[in-house]
Amino acid sequence: QLRLVESGGDWVQPGGSLRLSCRASGFSLDDYYIGWFHQTPGQDRRGISCISASGETTPYSDGVNVQFTIIRDNAENTVYLQLNDLKPEDQGIYYCAALGRACPQPYEYKWWGHGTQVAVSA
């Protein structure tokens, strides 16, 4: 079974930070390209960035303005999305996805997690 599970979503005050996790099971994550996505209430899912098997990041031009970095931890079979200086418009569900080829268009990802919820308010 190949599976991705996101975690780490929580409530934070504006300006706060969160580290979201995308943990893989059933395959070795260092052989795959991983994308992170954001969906706000009532909006379509938008791509944030892809990270290659070697750790190179490629942002998507989908209009997501959140401050972020993506970090691989292959020993833990996990890719992290570090979110900083969070704003209310950064609220929503964050998803990860995987594909065993070069960073694809969002619709090309083969495996998807079910998302983790982030809330930002005072």
C-alpha positions in Angstrom: 0.0 0.0 0.0 1.3 3.5 -1.0 0.0 6.2 1.3 0.7 9.8 2.2 -0.5 11.3 5.5 -0.3 15.0 6.4 -0.1 16.2 9.9 0.8 19.3 12.0 -2.1 21.6 11.2 -3.3 23.7 14.0 -4.6 27.1 15.1 -2.1 29.9 15.3 -2.3 33.7 15.8 -1.3 36.0 12.9 2.5 36.0 12.5 2.9 32.5 13.9 4.5 29.5 12.3 3.6 25.9 11.7 5.6 22.9 10.4 3.4 20.5 8.4 4.5 16.9 7.8 3.9 14.6 4.8 4.8 11.1 5.8 5.0 8.3 3.2 4.4 4.7 3.8 4.8 1.8 1.3 7.5 3.5 -0.7 10.8 5.3 -0.2 10.2 9.0 -0.3 13.6 9.9 -1.7 12.7 8.3 -5.0 9.8 10.6 -5.5 8.8 14.2 -6.2 6.5 15.8 -3.6 4.1 18.7 -4.1 2.4 20.8 -1.5 -1.0 22.4 -2.1 -3.4 24.8 -0.4 -7.1 25.1 -0.5 -9.1 27.9 1.1 -12.8 27.6 1.9 -14.8 27.8 -1.3 -11.7 27.9 -3.5 -10.0 25.4 -5.8 -6.8 23.6 -4.7 -3.7 25.6 -5.6 -0.1 24.4 -5.9 2.5 25.9 -3.6 5.7 24.1 -4.6 7.3 20.8 -5.7 10.5 19.3 -4.2 12.5 17.0 -6.3 14.0 13.7 -5.3 17.3 15.5 -4.8 15.8 18.4 -2.8 15.5 21.1 -5.4 12.3 23.1 -5.0 10.2 24.5 -7.9 7.4 26.9 -6.9 4.1 26.7 -8.7 2.7 29.9 -10.2 -0.8 29.4 -8.7 -0.9 32.7 -6.7 -0.2 31.2 -3.2 1.5 34.0 -1.2 2.3 32.1 2.0 5.9 32.2 3.3 7.2 28.7 3.1 10.2 26.4 2.9 10.1 22.7 2.0 12.5 20.3 3.7 13.2 16.6 3.1 14.0 14.2 6.0 14.5 10.9 4.2 15.5 9.1 7.4 11.9 9.7 8.6 10.4 9.2 5.1 8.9 12.7 5.5 8.7 16.0 3.7 8.0 19.1 5.8 6.3 22.3 4.8 7.5 25.1 7.1 5.0 28.0 7.1 6.1 31.3 8.6 4.5 34.7 9.3 1.0 33.2 8.8 -1.9 35.5 7.8 -5.6 34.9 7.9 -5.6 34.3 4.1 -3.2 31.4 4.6 -6.0 29.4 6.4 -7.3 26.3 4.8 -6.4 22.7 4.1 -2.8 21.8 3.1 -2.3 18.7 1.0 0.8 16.8 -0.2 1.1 14.6 -3.3 3.8 12.3 -4.8 4.9 11.3 -8.3 7.9 9.2 -9.4 9.0 11.6 -12.2 10.1 15.2 -12.5 8.0 17.9 -10.8 4.7 17.6 -12.7 1.6 19.7 -13.2 -0.7 19.4 -10.2 -3.2 17.2 -11.9 -0.5 14.6 -12.8 0.3 13.6 -9.2 -0.5 9.9 -8.6 -0.7 9.7 -4.8 -2.5 12.3 -2.5 -2.9 12.7 1.2 -6.2 13.8 2.7 -4.9 17.2 4.0 -4.3 18.9 7.3 -6.3 22.0 8.5 -4.6 25.3 9.4 -6.4 28.2 11.1 -5.0 31.7 11.6 -6.9 34.2 13.8 -6.4 36.5 16.7 
